[in-house]
Amino acid sequence: MLTALALLRDRAVAARTVVARAACVLAATLLPACNSMNGPEVIHLTSQQYETVFVACLDQARDAGMPAVLADRSIGIIETNPRHIGSFVEPWRVDSSGVQQTVDATVQFERRRVRFEFVPAGFTLPVPSGAQPLTGPDVPGSLAAEKRFDLEHYDGAIELRAWVFVERGFTPGLKPGRWSLSLTSTWTDTVTNNPHRESNDMSTRSPTQWTPIARDEPMERTLLARVQAQLERGTPADDGLDTPANEVAPVVSVSASAR
């Protein structure tokens, strides 16, 4: 009896392996990657071109399905809404950075968000000494961030970089079943769900269920290439990408004159 069960289990594992490999081969032939490393890593521009390039970044982020939620022209930062990565069950999505990313987005819930950064040419942040507490990056629009530079009144060469972060969603306390999805359960976090816990206990627990896991460098270079192409055309972006209507969000635009 045990031998028969073990044989059935081995056959089931072998069948799943064959199906997974076949899906990967099919995806490699039918779903080629849309993003590539052919684009520039940095775009160099002048202060006279700053406003035009800034608007081009907003256009390309919106056409990629990730509209901007924050645009700070004084310190040159654009933050976008996240958008989930296309999977095998969405064959109309051709914006992946390879078959492996599509596979990962199929078996996990993953999304991307974009951050454009404009800085004066040659600008570098001070290296932490380790002797003082690490406070993290300055919040865009804050007084500490404005002390770095003001690109709206800057005269000189500027560099543009794009950062695309891949985040994976997770369920706290998830215990996957080894044999069946029906055996999956979750455990209760007694610390977080404790009604007597102080809300300001200075803990470092993350309040989100999304964890950054990687950078999408092909997507970064693809976005910069599209920005460059829009500047050469001299027209607003319209690449025909599938931009969901329900993902449009208002842009919080911050400028020095508004303050």
GILINWO-V553492 format. One record per pair of residues at least 4 apart in sequence whose C-alpha atoms are under 8 Angstrom apart, sorted by the first residue. I is the first residue (numbers start at 1). J is the second residue. Records with the same first field share a line. If there is no record, write none. Layout:
I->J + J
This chain:
1->5
2->6
3->7
4->8
5->9
6->10
7->11
8->12
9->13
10->14
11->15
12->16
13->17
14->18
15->19
16->20
17->21
18->22
19->23
20->24
21->25
22->26
23->27
24->28 + 99 + 103
25->29
26->30 + 31
27->31 + 32 + 88 + 99
28->32 + 99
31->91 + 94 + 99
32->94 + 98 + 99
33->94 + 95 + 96 + 97 + 98 + 99
34->94 + 95 + 96 + 97 + 98
35->95 + 96 + 97 + 98 + 218 + 219 + 221 + 222
36->97 + 218 + 219 + 221 + 222
37->217 + 218 + 219 + 221 + 222
38->221 + 222 + 225
39->221 + 222 + 223 + 224 + 225
40->221 + 224 + 225
41->161 + 220 + 221 + 224
42->159 + 160 + 161 + 224
43->159 + 160 + 161 + 224 + 228
44->157 + 158 + 159 + 160
45->49 + 50 + 157 + 158 + 159 + 160
46->50 + 155 + 156 + 157 + 158
47->151 + 154 + 155 + 156 + 157 + 158
49->53
50->54 + 158
51->55
52->56 + 231
53->57 + 227 + 231
54->58 + 73
55->59
56->60 + 227 + 230 + 231 + 236 + 237
57->61 + 116 + 227
58->62 + 67 + 68 + 78
59->63 + 236 + 237
60->64 + 223 + 226 + 227 + 237
61->65 + 66 + 67 + 68 + 80 + 114 + 223
62->66 + 67 + 68 + 243 + 248
63->67 + 237 + 238 + 239 + 240 + 241 + 242 + 243
64->241 + 242 + 243
65->83 + 241 + 242 + 243 + 244 + 247
66->80 + 81 + 82 + 83 + 113 + 114 + 247 + 248
67->80 + 81 + 247 + 248 + 249 + 251
68->78 + 79 + 80 + 81 + 249 + 250 + 251
69->78 + 79 + 80 + 81 + 249 + 250 + 251 + 252
70->77 + 78 + 79 + 80 + 251 + 252 + 253 + 254
71->76 + 77 + 78 + 79 + 251 + 252 + 253 + 254
72->76 + 77 + 78 + 140 + 141 + 253 + 254 + 255
73->77 + 151 + 152 + 253 + 254 + 255 + 256
74->146 + 149 + 150 + 151 + 152 + 254 + 255 + 256
75->118 + 119 + 140 + 141 + 145 + 146 + 148 + 149 + 150 + 151
76->116 + 117 + 118 + 119 + 151
77->115 + 116 + 117 + 118 + 140
78->114 + 115 + 116 + 117
79->113 + 114 + 115 + 116
80->113 + 114 + 115
81->113 + 114 + 247 + 249
82->111 + 112 + 113 + 114
83->111 + 112 + 113 + 247
84->109 + 110 + 111 + 112
85->95 + 96 + 102 + 105 + 110 + 111 + 112
86->90 + 91 + 93 + 94 + 95 + 96 + 102 + 105 + 106
87->91 + 93 + 102 + 103 + 104 + 105 + 106
88->102 + 103 + 106
89->106
93->242
96->101 + 102
97->101 + 102 + 216 + 218 + 219
98->102
99->103
100->104
101->105
102->106
103->107
104->108 + 110
105->109 + 110
108->168 + 169
109->168 + 169 + 170
110->166 + 167 + 168 + 169
111->166 + 167 + 168
112->164 + 165 + 166 + 167
113->164 + 165 + 166
114->162 + 163 + 164 + 165
115->162 + 163 + 164
116->160 + 161 + 162 + 163
117->160 + 161 + 162 + 163
118->158 + 159 + 160 + 161
119->123 + 151 + 158 + 159 + 160
120->151 + 156 + 157 + 158 + 159
121->156 + 157 + 158 + 159
128->134
130->134
138->142 + 144 + 145
139->144 + 145
140->145
141->145 + 146 + 254
142->146
143->147
144->148
145->149
146->150
149->154
150->154 + 256
151->155
152->256
161->224
162->220 + 221 + 223 + 224
163->215 + 216 + 217 + 220
164->215 + 216 + 217 + 219 + 220
165->212 + 213 + 214 + 215 + 216
166->212 + 213 + 214 + 215 + 216
167->210 + 211 + 212 + 213 + 214
168->210 + 211 + 212 + 213
169->209 + 210 + 211
170->209 + 210 + 211
171->209
172->186 + 189 + 209
173->186 + 187 + 188 + 189
174->184 + 185 + 186 + 187
175->184 + 185 + 186 + 187
176->181 + 183 + 184 + 185
177->181 + 182 + 183 + 184 + 185
178->183
179->183
180->184
188->193
189->193
190->194
191->197
192->197
197->201
216->220
217->221
218->222
219->223
220->224
221->225
222->226
223->227
224->228
225->229
226->230
227->231
228->232
229->233
230->234 + 235 + 236 + 237
231->235
243->247
244->248
254->258
255->259
